[in-house]
Amino acid sequence: MIANLILILMPDELNYFFSNTQIWLRKKLCQCGIEIGNIIIYNSFDEIISKATTAFEECSVVVSNFNNSDKLFSVLSNKYVTKAQPHKCGSFWFNKTMGKCFYINLDNLSEETFDKKLFKQIIQPNSTNNCIKLFGLDGVEVKRILTSLPKPSSIDYSVFSSFLDCEINFFTNNETLNTQVISNYFRQVHETFNDYIYSDNDEELIEKVCELLEVRNMNISICDCLTNGNLKLKINKIERIKAFLCENYVLNNKDEYIQTLKISPAFLARNDINSIETAYEITINMLQNTTADIGVCVSGTFQKPIIAVGDKEAVHFYKFNFKNNKEVVKNIIINTALFKLLKKLKQNDLSFYEK
C-alpha cells in the first residue's frame, strides 16, 4: 500500500534525518508492505497543532523526534485516533476513522526495535514474505514492469529503491494461496528481471559479493580514483571480506598513481588520467603486483565515470554518462562497481534463478 509519511522534526535534526535515517526507514517500511509516498515535514509543535489537521487525516505513518512523545501522541489520539495500543518497540499502532496509522518515535528507533518480522506480524498478520534484490533499474521502472505482468489476487508487493539498488517484497495471503499459480508468477518475475537480480533474500550487494568470494575462493584488489574513499568504506563494512581483499587503494592524483601502483610517468604524460587507457593500466598493474584474481578500478569523472573489472585474461570497461548531482552519482557508481564485480564472479552462471 502507498502511505503518506509525516515527519515531525526539530530543526537541528532535519539534516541528520535526511542524511542518515530516511533511506533506512523507507526500506524497513517497504519490507513491512508500506511504500512511503509524500513526505510532509513539521518542525514545531505549534505548527503540528495548527496546520496538520488535513495531513494527519490522510497520512499513514507519523515519525517524530520530539522529546515529549507522550504529549504528541495524546494530541494525535484525541484528534485523529479511535483506539491506541502501545507495543514493545515503544511506538504505537492505532486506527483512525479513515484507516490505519503507525506512529514511530525516532528516539526508540533502531535495527533491533524495527525488526521486520515483528512489524510484519502487525501489518501483514496473515502473510508470508518473499524478497528479491536487483540492480540497474529505478523503483519507477520496476513498478511499471511489475504492473505489466499478470498478478494473482493473492499476491501484493512493495518496492524500495536506492541508487538503482532495488528491493521487491512480495506478500502472499495464505488463506487464498494457490501454490502452482504463485510459483508460476514468481518464475515469470524472475525471468523478467533475471539480468538485474543478484539475490533472492535480504542481502546487500556487498554481502553477496563477499559470499561469492568465499564460494569461489578468489581474491580481489580495488582502486578507487573517483569516490574519494567511499567505495573503500562500503567494502570495509563487511569484516569477513578483508580475508579476500589484497589491496583497497584510494588514489587522487598522478603522483599517487606513480608511487603506489608504479605506473610509468611517460604513460601518464601520453594518456589522460581519466581515460580508459589509464583505467586499464591501473587494473593490470594491480593484478601483476598483488595476488588478486580480479581487479576493479573506478575512475573518470562524475559526469563520465569509468568502471574496469577484469582478470589477467581480460579487462572489461563500463562507461556511463550522468546528469544527476554528485552525491547521487557517487552512490550509483559504488553500487555499479559492486554489481559488475558480482557479475564477474558469476560469469559461469547463466541465470540468477534456478529453473
C-alpha atoms as one frame of an Amber mdcrd trajectory, in Angstrom:
protein
   0.000   0.000   0.000   1.098   3.586  -0.559   1.496   5.615   2.593   1.910
   9.314   3.252   4.636   9.950   5.786   4.591  12.902   8.156   7.921  13.837
   9.701   7.786  15.811  12.941  11.323  17.043  13.464  13.202  19.599  15.489
  15.049  21.953  13.086  18.552  20.940  14.166  17.733  17.287  13.490  16.446
  17.774   9.948  19.744  17.381   8.115  20.709  14.373  10.221  17.444  12.637
   9.425  17.695  13.088   5.683  21.346  12.032   5.559  21.168   9.040   7.883
  17.644   7.828   8.521  15.276   8.442   5.638  16.563   5.762   3.253  16.821
   3.195   6.043  13.299   3.969   7.265  11.851   3.755   3.752  13.457   0.351
   3.277  12.220  -1.030   6.593   8.663   0.111   5.948   8.824  -1.369   2.456
   9.745  -4.723   3.967   6.570  -4.464   6.020   4.446  -3.794   2.937   4.268
   0.009   3.226   5.655   2.230   0.484   6.153   5.842   1.509   4.577   8.349
  -0.842   4.509  12.018   0.114   6.673  13.355   2.930   5.395  16.293   4.958
   7.659  17.979   7.493   6.730  19.987  10.590   9.438  21.459  12.781   7.496
  22.847  15.712   4.792  21.524  17.974   2.566  24.574  17.416   2.796  24.064
  13.681   1.638  20.469  14.088  -1.429  21.515  16.071  -2.385  24.434  13.828
  -1.667  23.058  10.352  -1.657  19.297  10.471  -5.382  18.530  10.553  -5.826
  17.607   6.880  -2.411  15.992   6.610  -2.975  13.736   9.612  -6.322  12.640
   8.265  -4.619  11.429   5.080  -1.327  10.089   6.414  -0.439   6.537   7.330
   2.893   6.975   9.072   3.983   9.607  11.566   7.654   9.956  12.531   8.824
  12.181  15.357  11.882  13.014  17.427  10.145  15.328  19.884  11.235  14.665
  23.448   7.685  14.754  24.767   6.318  11.948  22.615   3.557  11.212  25.147
   2.152  14.718  24.702   2.337  14.415  20.921   0.662  11.026  20.918  -2.043
  12.311  23.255  -2.852  15.108  20.810  -2.909  12.701  17.875  -5.084  10.254
  19.765  -7.642  12.871  20.805  -7.912  14.406  17.337  -7.415  11.586  14.871
  -7.329   8.220  16.598 -10.146   5.973  17.707  -8.048   3.351  19.505  -4.415
   3.227  20.573  -2.348   0.298  21.726   1.383   0.525  22.562   3.677  -2.395
  21.751   7.109  -3.388  22.999   9.020  -1.238  20.471   7.930   1.918  22.234
   5.929   3.025  19.210   2.199   2.932  18.620  -0.097   1.189  16.193  -3.559
   2.681  16.012  -6.719   3.064  13.947  -8.169   6.274  12.536 -11.616   6.775
  11.100 -10.059   6.743   7.613  -7.829   3.718   8.143  -4.742   2.585   9.975
  -1.871   4.762  11.095   1.517   3.989  12.564   3.445   6.308  14.888   7.212
   5.937  15.254   9.335   7.723  17.843  12.819   8.213  16.398  14.359   8.169
  19.869  13.401   4.484  20.131  14.159   3.580  16.534  16.953   1.094  15.915
  17.695  -2.029  13.924  16.597  -4.186  16.872  13.352  -2.343  17.579  12.395
  -2.199  13.912  12.730  -5.910  13.308  10.817  -6.565  10.126   9.391  -9.864
  11.394   7.723  -8.092  14.310   6.316  -5.386  12.086   5.134  -7.910   9.525
   3.084  -9.543  12.278   1.449  -6.185  12.938   0.924  -5.048   9.355   0.515
  -8.348   7.497  -0.656 -10.854  10.130  -1.769 -13.461   7.558   1.065 -13.103
   5.069   4.293 -14.761   4.054   7.095 -12.702   2.550   9.367 -13.309  -0.442
  12.103 -10.880  -1.419  14.268 -10.367  -4.498  17.064  -7.837  -4.861  18.058
  -6.360  -8.204  20.324  -3.654  -9.553  20.209  -1.327 -12.550  16.586  -0.161
 -12.553  14.955   2.580 -10.509  11.816   1.977  -8.499   9.511   3.653 -11.021
  10.654   1.367 -13.836  10.411  -1.728 -11.632   6.829  -0.862 -10.700   5.950
  -0.234 -14.350   7.267  -3.664 -15.327   5.544  -5.396 -12.401   2.258  -3.714
 -13.295   2.501  -5.142 -16.825   2.756  -8.724 -15.531  -0.425 -10.689 -14.759
  -0.607 -10.938 -10.964  -2.688 -13.337  -8.834  -5.053 -11.539  -6.492  -3.486
 -13.338  -3.511  -0.167 -11.506  -4.028   0.749  -7.938  -3.207   4.158  -6.280
  -3.366   6.117  -3.224  -2.246   9.186  -1.726  -3.915  12.129   0.074  -2.336
  14.850   1.646  -4.494  18.038   3.490  -3.560  20.643   4.497  -6.174  19.434
   1.821  -8.648  19.642  -0.865  -5.937  16.086  -2.173  -5.715  14.256  -4.493
  -3.350  10.872  -6.077  -4.114   8.961  -7.611  -1.217   6.092  -9.919  -2.158
   3.302 -10.685   0.316   1.084 -13.707  -0.215  -2.136 -14.374   1.656  -2.024
 -17.922   2.996  -5.799 -18.181   3.141  -6.100 -17.955  -0.644  -2.753 -19.496
  -1.525  -2.641 -21.450  -4.801   0.825 -22.950  -4.869   1.056 -23.507  -8.630
  -0.273 -20.052  -9.509   2.107 -18.404  -7.036   5.054 -20.425  -8.336   4.289
 -19.504 -11.943   4.060 -15.819 -11.047   7.397 -15.789  -9.219   9.021 -17.655
 -12.122   7.710 -15.014 -14.506   9.022 -12.211 -12.286  12.459 -13.831 -12.050
  12.659 -14.403 -15.784  11.617 -10.803 -16.475  14.250  -9.303 -14.163  16.871
 -12.035 -14.500  19.662  -9.809 -15.869  19.257  -7.485 -12.873  18.651  -9.903
  -9.980  21.531 -10.531  -7.604  19.790 -12.125  -4.608  16.547 -13.810  -3.625
  16.766 -12.746   0.012  17.508  -9.624   2.020  21.233  -9.432   1.216  23.095
  -6.243   0.362  25.249  -6.099  -2.775  28.477  -6.146  -0.801  27.260  -9.132
   1.255  26.549 -11.073  -1.934  29.994 -10.183  -3.308  31.586 -11.489  -0.105
  29.541 -14.672  -0.260  30.696 -15.420  -3.806  34.323 -14.624  -2.992  34.092
 -17.258  -0.263  32.458 -19.781  -2.609  34.945 -19.145  -5.433  37.910 -18.792
  -3.042  39.086 -15.755  -5.013  40.888 -12.551  -4.009  40.313  -9.027  -5.272
  42.176  -5.735  -5.434  40.307  -2.456  -5.791  41.457   1.006  -6.807  39.149
   3.991  -6.225  40.228   7.053  -8.202  36.865   8.817  -8.108  34.681   8.488
  -4.997  37.317   9.750  -2.550  37.403   6.579  -0.497  33.649   5.947  -0.282
  33.956   2.677  -2.204  36.598   1.560   0.294  34.322   2.470   3.218  31.456
   0.479   1.684  33.638  -2.595   1.277  35.142  -2.347   4.744  31.688  -2.537
   6.325  31.857  -6.315   5.869  34.576  -7.571   8.181  34.935 -11.029   6.641
  35.620  -9.631   3.155  39.068  -8.498   4.337  40.301 -12.083   4.065  39.785
 -11.856   0.288  40.921  -8.269  -0.197  44.534  -7.926  -1.323  44.569  -4.140
  -1.720  41.996  -1.381  -1.424  43.649   1.712  -2.899  42.354   5.268  -2.876
  44.294   7.425  -5.365  43.684  11.101  -6.076  46.465  12.337  -8.391  49.225
  11.319 -10.818  51.914  11.276  -8.151  49.986   8.655  -6.181  49.487   6.598
  -9.374  53.250   6.605  -9.901  54.299   5.984  -6.306  51.620   3.463  -5.296
  50.993   1.479  -8.492  54.331   2.127 -10.210  52.647   3.469 -13.327  55.140
   4.979 -15.729  55.330   8.805 -15.774  55.776   8.553 -19.542  52.482   6.645
 -19.820  50.650   9.290 -17.784  52.194  12.011 -19.953  50.695  10.353 -23.046
  47.280   9.442 -21.597  44.647  11.433 -19.765  44.276  10.450 -16.129  40.524
   9.879 -16.648  40.866   7.743 -19.799  40.050   4.093 -20.422  43.745   3.512
 -21.129  44.669   4.689 -17.641  41.915   2.593 -16.032  43.266  -0.429 -17.925
  46.834   0.286 -16.815  45.725   0.605 -13.179  43.796  -2.674 -13.294  46.628
  -4.601 -14.962  49.205  -3.202 -12.533  47.070  -4.276  -9.579  46.783  -7.797
 -10.977  50.530  -8.006 -11.632  51.661  -6.542  -8.315  49.221  -8.274  -5.967
  47.889 -11.814  -5.556  44.399 -10.734  -6.672  42.395 -12.893  -9.072  40.175
  -9.946 -10.036  40.921  -6.232 -10.211  38.359  -3.415 -10.000  39.103   0.212
 -10.892  36.735   3.182 -10.581  37.930   6.305 -12.394  36.859   9.029 -14.817
  34.673  11.933 -13.742  31.296  12.123 -12.021  29.756  13.095 -15.369  31.561
  10.318 -17.273  32.727   7.619 -14.855  34.609   4.500 -15.941  34.483   1.133
 -14.187  37.021  -1.537 -15.106  36.647  -5.141 -13.920  38.936  -7.901 -15.049
  41.466 -10.645 -14.514  44.785 -11.457 -16.161  42.984 -12.760 -19.244  40.713
  -9.805 -19.973  39.558  -6.458 -18.583  36.043  -5.186 -19.279  35.154  -1.495
 -19.262  31.849   0.188 -18.500  31.341   3.858 -19.406  28.436   5.987 -18.236
  27.003   9.450 -18.724  25.294  11.012 -15.709  23.464  14.290 -15.220  22.493
  13.706 -11.584  24.043  15.608  -8.703  27.426  14.484  -7.427  26.173  12.724
  -4.292  23.649  10.639  -6.248  26.194   9.724  -8.927  28.769   8.744  -6.302
  26.403   6.223  -4.718  25.294   4.859  -8.103  28.934   4.384  -9.149  29.763
   2.497  -5.945  26.762   0.198  -6.362  27.516  -0.309 -10.056  31.128  -1.282
  -9.354  29.981  -3.874  -6.819  27.343  -5.228  -9.228  29.851  -5.540 -12.099
  32.219  -7.348  -9.742  29.366  -9.630  -8.737  28.584 -10.393 -12.392  32.254
 -11.192 -12.966  32.207 -13.609 -10.049  29.072 -15.234 -11.519  30.322 -15.294
 -15.100  29.852 -19.049 -15.376  26.262 -18.871 -14.167  23.739 -18.346 -16.956
  20.936 -17.372 -14.613  20.430 -15.977 -11.131  17.253 -18.045 -10.933  17.350
 -21.817 -10.979  14.659 -23.007 -13.374
